[in-house]
Amino acid sequence: MIGSEHKPKSIILKQLNILKATALATYKDWAAYRSHLAVSIFVGPVTFLVQIFIWNAVYSAENRLDSTLSGLTLNQMLAYFGIATTINYLIYDSADWDLQTLIRTGNFITFMLRPVSHCYFAFCEKIGHRLLALWVEFIPVYLLFLFVFKINLIPANLVWTLISISLGFVLMFLINYCIGITGFWLTKTEGLRRAFLVLRDLCAGALVPLTLFPDFIQKILFFLPFQFVAYVPTRVFIGSYELAGISLSVPCVVGMQAVAVVVMFLVYKLLWYLGIKKFTGVGA
């Protein structure tokens, strides 16, 4: 009985050790090429400058500089994009590309022989990669947006914001990993991958706030998991949530976000079960 009580603890400890070792190795590996990450420091601010020009023109054309557009003032619109941009540095993921490359080259066969699932290994890699991005990308851009662009980057509730961003982090990984699993069926997946990523970003509110869509599209987006990747963390950061005419409290929408993570995990398990049967190791 004593041995059985300690067994769950030893399993958890083993998984934590794998996470620590993999994340640290990934951190050190990418740290040698941190200039590759540093380039993205310019991408976010330049993209945001474009947003400033676009939305200033839109509000000026509509004579709305002192009023609202879809319930958002010009300052609120720019704050939305500033917050969404900085959050993206924390939740960015490339699991789809990594998995599809392994499948296409046949190198995935090595992971079938390892005592740890590739999904968990890839998730640990993402943690290490984003830990490096925290000080190489996120902090410099955060300070730039805060002091140069004067964007309010102080969350309405720090605890709920951290929880929501963490759930968005996991959900982004699971969605991208499911895209990567399509590599078990398709020989060339780059076209599908690019199309799906554009659709994901559009439906997640990364390109435009979801409240700008027509009401019937908002109702569809409300039931899709994509909003929980970027739109929900951004709205939780701001301190309020509204979509398709539905206003929810922050704890309620974060709870829905947690449910979306569980559902997406089940989708991943199903796709993995079906896809792994298709792997033949071609190219290995």
C-alpha positions in Angstrom: 0.0 0.0 0.0 2.8 2.4 0.8 4.4 1.7 -2.6 1.2 2.4 -4.4 0.8 5.7 -2.5 4.2 6.9 -3.6 3.8 5.8 -7.2 1.6 8.8 -8.4 4.1 11.1 -6.7 7.0 9.5 -8.5 5.2 9.7 -11.9 4.5 13.4 -11.3 8.1 14.0 -10.3 9.3 12.2 -13.4 7.2 14.3 -15.6 8.4 17.5 -13.9 12.0 16.4 -14.4 11.3 15.8 -18.1 9.7 19.2 -18.4 12.7 20.9 -16.6 15.3 19.1 -18.7 13.6 19.6 -22.0 12.7 23.2 -21.4 16.2 24.0 -20.2 17.8 22.3 -23.2 15.5 24.1 -25.6 16.3 27.4 -23.8 20.1 26.9 -24.2 19.7 25.7 -27.8 17.7 28.8 -28.9 19.8 31.1 -26.7 22.7 30.4 -29.1 20.6 31.9 -31.9 18.7 34.5 -29.9 19.3 37.1 -32.7 16.7 35.1 -34.7 14.2 35.9 -31.9 15.4 39.5 -31.6 14.3 40.2 -35.1 10.7 39.9 -34.1 11.2 42.8 -31.7 10.8 45.1 -34.7 7.9 43.1 -36.3 5.4 43.8 -33.5 6.0 47.6 -33.2 6.1 48.1 -37.0 2.8 46.2 -37.3 1.4 48.3 -34.5 2.5 51.5 -36.3 0.5 50.3 -39.3 -2.5 49.8 -37.1 -2.2 53.3 -35.8 -2.2 54.8 -39.3 -5.1 52.5 -40.4 -7.4 53.2 -37.5 -6.6 56.9 -37.3 -7.7 57.0 -41.0 -10.9 54.9 -40.3 -12.0 57.0 -37.3 -11.2 60.3 -39.2 -13.2 59.2 -42.2 -16.2 58.3 -40.0 -15.8 61.5 -38.0 -15.5 59.3 -34.9 -12.3 60.5 -33.3 -14.2 61.4 -30.2 -16.8 58.6 -30.4 -16.9 54.9 -30.8 -16.7 52.2 -33.5 -18.4 48.9 -32.5 -18.3 50.2 -29.0 -14.6 51.0 -29.0 -13.0 54.5 -29.0 -9.8 55.1 -31.0 -7.7 54.8 -27.8 -9.4 51.6 -26.8 -8.9 50.2 -30.3 -5.2 50.9 -30.3 -5.0 49.5 -26.7 -6.6 46.3 -27.9 -4.0 45.8 -30.6 -1.2 46.8 -28.3 -2.3 44.2 -25.7 -2.9 41.5 -28.3 0.5 42.1 -29.8 2.3 41.7 -26.5 0.3 38.6 -25.5 1.2 37.0 -28.8 4.9 37.1 -27.8 4.0 34.9 -24.9 1.7 32.4 -26.6 3.4 32.1 -30.0 3.8 28.5 -31.2 5.2 26.5 -34.1 4.2 22.9 -33.1 2.4 22.4 -36.3 5.5 23.1 -38.5 7.7 21.0 -36.2 5.5 18.0 -36.2 4.7 18.0 -39.9 8.4 18.2 -40.7 9.2 15.2 -38.5 6.4 13.2 -40.2 7.4 14.2 -43.7 11.1 13.4 -43.2 10.4 10.2 -41.3 12.3 11.4 -38.3 9.2 11.1 -36.2 9.9 7.3 -35.9 12.6 8.1 -33.3 9.9 9.6 -31.0 7.9 6.4 -31.2 10.7 4.6 -29.5 11.0 7.1 -26.6 9.4 6.7 -23.2 7.7 10.1 -23.4 5.0 11.2 -25.8 6.0 13.6 -28.5 3.1 15.9 -27.6 4.4 16.4 -24.1 8.0 16.7 -25.4 6.9 19.4 -27.8 5.0 21.2 -25.1 8.1 21.3 -22.9 10.0 22.6 -25.8 7.5 25.4 -26.2 7.9 26.4 -22.6 11.7 26.6 -22.9 11.3 28.6 -26.2 8.9 31.1 -24.7 11.0 31.5 -21.5 13.8 32.8 -23.7 11.3 34.9 -25.6 10.2 36.4 -22.3 13.3 38.6 -22.0 14.4 38.7 -25.6 11.1 39.7 -27.1 8.3 40.3 -24.6 9.9 42.6 -22.1 11.6 45.0 -24.7 8.3 45.3 -26.7 6.2 45.7 -23.5 8.4 48.6 -22.3 8.3 50.1 -25.8 4.5 50.0 -26.0 4.2 51.2 -22.4 6.6 54.2 -22.6 6.8 55.1 -26.3 3.3 54.3 -27.6 1.7 55.1 -24.2 -0.5 52.0 -24.3 -2.0 51.1 -20.9 -0.4 47.6 -20.4 -1.5 47.3 -16.7 -4.0 44.4 -16.5 -7.3 45.1 -14.8 -6.8 42.0 -12.7 -3.3 40.4 -12.7 -4.3 37.0 -11.4 -7.2 36.4 -13.9 -5.0 37.8 -16.7 -2.2 35.4 -15.9 -4.6 32.4 -15.8 -6.2 33.4 -19.1 -2.9 33.9 -20.9 -1.7 30.5 -19.5 -4.8 28.8 -20.9 -4.4 30.6 -24.2 -0.8 29.4 -24.2 -2.0 25.8 -23.9 -4.8 26.2 -26.3 -2.6 27.7 -29.0 -0.3 24.7 -28.6 -3.1 22.1 -28.9 -4.7 23.8 -31.9 -1.4 24.0 -33.7 -0.5 20.4 -32.7 -3.8 19.2 -34.2 -2.9 21.0 -37.4 0.5 19.2 -37.4 -1.3 15.8 -37.0 -2.8 16.3 -40.5 0.7 15.5 -41.7 -0.1 11.8 -41.1 -2.7 12.0 -43.9 -1.2 14.6 -46.2 2.2 14.5 -48.0 2.4 18.3 -48.5 0.7 20.3 -45.8 2.2 23.7 -46.1 -0.7 25.2 -48.1 -3.3 23.8 -45.7 -1.2 25.0 -42.7 -0.9 28.5 -44.0 -4.6 28.8 -44.8 -5.6 27.4 -41.4 -3.3 29.7 -39.6 -4.8 32.8 -41.3 -8.3 31.5 -40.4 -7.2 30.8 -36.8 -5.8 34.3 -36.4 -8.8 35.9 -38.0 -11.2 33.9 -35.8 -9.1 34.5 -32.7 -9.3 38.3 -32.9 -5.6 38.7 -33.6 -6.2 40.6 -36.9 -9.3 42.6 -35.9 -11.4 42.7 -32.7 -14.2 40.1 -33.1 -16.8 42.7 -32.2 -16.2 44.3 -35.7 -17.7 41.3 -37.4 -21.5 41.1 -38.3 -23.7 39.8 -35.5 -24.4 36.4 -37.2 -20.6 35.8 -37.6 -20.0 36.8 -34.0 -22.5 34.2 -32.9 -20.6 31.5 -34.8 -17.2 32.7 -33.4 -18.7 32.6 -29.9 -18.9 28.8 -30.1 -15.5 28.2 -31.8 -12.4 27.6 -29.6 -10.3 30.2 -31.5 -11.5 33.2 -29.5 -10.0 31.7 -26.4 -6.5 31.9 -27.9 -6.1 35.7 -28.3 -9.5 37.6 -28.0 -10.4 36.3 -24.5 -6.9 36.9 -22.9 -7.0 40.4 -24.4 -10.4 41.2 -23.1 -9.6 39.7 -19.7 -6.5 41.9 -19.6 -8.8 44.9 -20.3 -11.2 43.7 -17.6 -14.5 43.1 -19.6 -15.8 40.6 -22.1 -18.4 41.0 -24.9 -19.1 39.1 -28.1 -22.3 38.5 -30.1 -24.2 40.8 -27.7 -23.2 38.6 -24.8 -21.4 40.1 -21.8 -19.8 37.8 -19.3 -17.9 38.3 -16.1 -14.1 37.6 -16.2 -14.3 34.5 -14.0 -17.1 33.0 -16.2 -15.2 33.5 -19.5 -12.0 32.2 -18.1 -14.0 29.1 -16.9 -15.2 28.7 -20.5 -11.6 29.0 -21.7 -10.6 26.2 -19.4 -13.4 24.0 -20.8 -12.2 24.8 -24.4 -8.7 23.6 -23.4 -10.2 20.3 -22.2 -12.3 19.9 -25.3 -9.3 20.6 -27.5 -7.2 18.1 -25.6 -9.8 15.4 -26.3 -9.8 16.4 -30.0 -6.0 16.0 -30.0 -6.3 12.5 -28.5 -8.9 11.5 -31.1 -6.8 12.8 -34.1 -3.7 11.3 -32.7 -5.4 7.9 -32.3 -6.5 8.0 -35.9 -3.4 9.6 -37.3 -0.7 7.4 -35.8 -2.1 4.4 -37.6 -1.2 6.2 -40.9 2.4 6.7 -40.1 4.8 4.6 -42.2 8.1 6.2 -41.4 8.8 7.1 -45.1 12.0 9.0 -45.4 13.6 7.7 -42.3 
